[in-house]
Amino acid sequence: MTYQQSLDLAELEADIAYEKFLEAFEADEHPEILEQLNVEASIARHRYYEAYNADLAL
């Protein structure tokens, strides 16, 4: 897998995690579920930003 493919995958995973959070929020899920999905989305977005910024350091 190339660097660009890895970066694209990380971005896609972050977007999917955020979409899951939004769907749960709109469905008025339990606060604990919302918090867990929010944490997962934040971690996924952080991974994407780390991968993106690692390329800038090269």
N, C-alpha and C positions, 0 to 999 in steps of 0.2 A: 504494500500500500504506500502510495506516495505521501509526501507531507501535505500536499493540497487535498488529497482524498481524506486524510486523517482530520484535517481542519474542517472540511465540509461535513464529515460525519459528526464531529464534536458539535458543530453548529446545529445540525439536524437534531441531535439528541437533546440539546438545550431547548430548541423550539418545541419539540414533542413534550418534554417535561413541563414546559410552561403552559402549553395547551391543555394538558391533563389537569393542571392546577386551575386554570380558568374554567374548564368544564365542571370541575367539582365545586368551585365557588358559585357558579351560576345555578348548580343543582342544589345549593344550600346544604352541602355535606357537613358532617360533624366537624367542629373546629380542630380536633386532633388530626383528622384526615387532611384537612386543608393545610395545617402546619407541616405535616410530613411531605405533602406534595410541594409545598413552597420551599422546603429545605432541599428536596431533590432537584427542583428547578434551579435553585441558587447554586448548588454544587455543579450541576451540568453547565450552567452559564460560566461559572468560575473556571472550569476545565477548558472551555472554549477560549476564554480570554487568556488563560495561561499559554495555551498552544499558539494562539495568534501572536501574543507578545514575544514568545520564544523566537519566532521567525524574525521579528524586528531586531532582536539582539544579535543575530548572525551577521 
